[in-house]
Amino acid sequence: MNEITLAGNGAIIHKGKVVEKDPLLYLGARVELEENFTLRSYFEILVRYPILVGLNVFFGSYMDQYRKSPPSGSTFDELTCLEFNKTVEMIGFPGKPRLEIYTSLCGMRGGCRIDIRPISIENLLDSPVRLGALKHIIFGDRADIFEFQSVVTLFELLDGIAWDLSFHSTPTNVL
C-alpha cells in the first residue's frame, strides 16, 4: 500500500517529495501525520490542493469559515489534541446482524474523550491531530471494546473529519 505523510503546512509528501499535482492519486494511500499536524494543517491541504474540495459538499462552507479565522492561536484549553478514530461495530444480535464501519473525531484530554461539537471550528484550528486506534465493538457491548492498530487512508481522513465537523454548525452551502 502506498504511504503518504501529511505535513504541518498542508503538503502531501510521498516518498520524501512534496506532491505538486494529482493529489487524487493518493486518496487510497495510508496516512501518517507529522508531529506538528493540526486541524489548520487539514484545511491547508484543501487550500494547497483545491481539487480535493470537490470531495465533500461541506468543504466549501468550511473553507469560508477557515479563511475568516485568525491566523494562529486558535486552541481550546481543555484539549490535549484531536483524535481521529475508526470503529468497526457488529450490531443486531439476536436478529439480523450487520457490520458498521465509521470514523469519528473527538477531543482528548489525558486518556479521556471530550465531545467537541459545542466548540466552534475556529477554536480548534491549532489543536494537534492524532490518529487513534481502531475500536471493535461486538453487538453493542461497550464494556469489551477491543482496540487495534489500523490504517487510515487520505480519503477516510478528509471525509471523516468533514463529516464530524458538520455537527458543529449548519453549513450554509449544502447541496
C-alpha positions in Angstrom: 0.0 0.0 0.0 1.2 3.5 -0.8 2.0 5.6 2.2 1.9 9.4 2.4 2.8 11.8 5.2 0.6 14.9 5.8 2.8 17.8 6.8 2.0 20.6 9.2 2.0 23.1 6.3 -0.7 21.1 4.4 1.7 19.4 2.0 1.2 15.8 0.9 4.6 14.0 1.0 5.1 10.8 -1.0 8.5 9.0 -0.9 10.2 12.1 0.6 8.9 14.5 -2.1 6.0 17.0 -1.9 3.2 16.1 -4.2 2.8 19.0 -6.5 -0.2 17.8 -8.6 -2.7 15.0 -8.9 -3.5 14.5 -5.2 -6.4 12.4 -6.2 -3.9 9.6 -6.9 -3.2 9.3 -3.2 -6.8 9.1 -1.9 -6.3 5.4 -1.1 -2.9 5.8 0.4 -2.1 5.1 4.0 -1.7 8.3 6.0 0.9 9.2 8.6 0.8 12.6 10.3 3.7 14.8 11.1 4.1 15.7 14.7 3.0 19.3 14.1 -0.1 18.4 12.1 -3.2 20.3 13.3 -6.7 20.9 12.2 -5.3 24.1 10.5 -3.0 21.7 8.5 -6.1 19.8 7.4 -7.5 23.0 5.9 -4.2 23.9 4.4 -4.4 20.6 2.5 -7.6 21.9 0.9 -6.0 25.3 0.1 -2.9 23.7 -1.4 -4.9 21.1 -3.4 -8.2 22.8 -4.3 -9.4 19.8 -6.4 -9.9 17.9 -3.1 -12.6 20.5 -2.1 -14.9 18.7 -4.6 -14.8 15.5 -2.5 -17.3 16.7 0.1 -20.3 19.0 0.0 -19.3 20.6 3.3 -15.8 21.7 2.3 -17.0 25.0 0.6 -18.6 26.3 3.8 -15.7 25.1 6.0 -13.2 26.9 3.7 -15.2 30.2 4.1 -15.1 29.7 7.9 -11.4 28.9 7.8 -10.5 31.9 5.7 -12.3 34.2 8.2 -10.5 32.6 11.2 -7.4 34.2 13.0 -4.1 33.1 11.5 -2.9 31.5 14.8 -3.7 30.9 18.4 -7.0 29.0 17.8 -7.0 26.4 20.6 -9.4 25.2 23.3 -7.6 24.9 26.6 -9.5 21.8 27.7 -8.0 19.7 24.9 -4.7 18.0 24.6 -5.4 17.0 21.0 -8.0 15.9 18.5 -8.1 12.2 17.8 -9.3 10.6 14.6 -10.6 7.1 15.1 -12.1 4.3 13.1 -14.8 2.0 14.6 -16.0 -1.4 13.5 -19.2 -2.4 15.2 -21.2 -5.6 15.0 -24.9 -4.8 15.6 -28.2 -6.6 15.7 -27.8 -9.9 17.5 -30.1 -11.5 18.2 -31.9 -10.7 15.0 -30.3 -9.8 11.7 -26.7 -8.9 12.4 -24.9 -6.2 10.4 -21.4 -4.6 10.4 -20.9 -0.9 10.5 -17.6 0.8 9.9 -17.3 4.5 10.7 -14.9 7.2 11.7 -15.0 9.9 14.4 -13.1 13.0 15.5 -13.1 13.7 19.2 -11.2 15.8 21.6 -8.8 14.2 24.1 -7.5 15.3 27.4 -5.3 12.8 29.1 -6.9 9.5 28.2 -10.5 10.9 28.2 -12.6 11.7 25.2 -14.2 15.1 25.1 -17.2 16.0 22.9 -16.0 18.8 20.6 -19.4 19.5 18.9 -20.1 22.6 21.1 -16.7 24.1 20.3 -16.5 26.2 17.1 -14.2 25.2 14.4 -12.3 28.5 14.8 -11.3 27.4 18.3 -9.9 24.1 17.3 -7.7 25.0 14.3 -4.4 24.9 16.2 -5.2 21.7 18.1 -2.8 18.8 17.2 -4.5 15.9 15.3 -3.5 12.3 16.1 -4.6 9.0 14.6 -6.2 6.8 17.2 -6.7 3.1 17.4 -9.4 1.2 15.6 -12.2 0.3 18.1 -14.0 -3.0 17.6 -17.4 -3.2 19.4 -19.2 -6.6 19.4 -23.0 -6.5 19.5 -23.2 -3.2 21.4 -21.1 -4.5 24.3 -19.2 -1.3 25.1 -17.7 -3.0 28.2 -15.5 -5.1 26.0 -14.2 -2.7 23.3 -11.1 -4.0 21.6 -8.5 -1.6 20.2 -6.2 -2.4 17.3 -3.7 -0.6 15.1 -5.3 0.3 11.8 -4.7 2.0 8.5 -6.4 5.3 7.7 -6.4 6.5 4.1 -6.3 10.0 2.9 -9.9 9.8 1.7 -11.1 8.5 5.1 -9.3 11.3 6.9 -10.5 14.1 4.7 -14.1 12.9 4.5 -14.3 11.7 8.1 -13.2 15.0 9.6 -15.6 16.8 7.3 -18.4 14.6 8.5 -17.7 15.2 12.1 -17.2 19.0 11.7 -20.7 19.1 10.0 -22.2 18.7 13.5 -20.5 21.9 14.8 -22.8 24.2 12.9 -25.2 24.2 9.9 -23.1 24.7 6.8 -24.6 27.4 4.6 -23.8 25.9 1.1 -25.0 22.3 1.2 -26.4 20.9 -2.0 
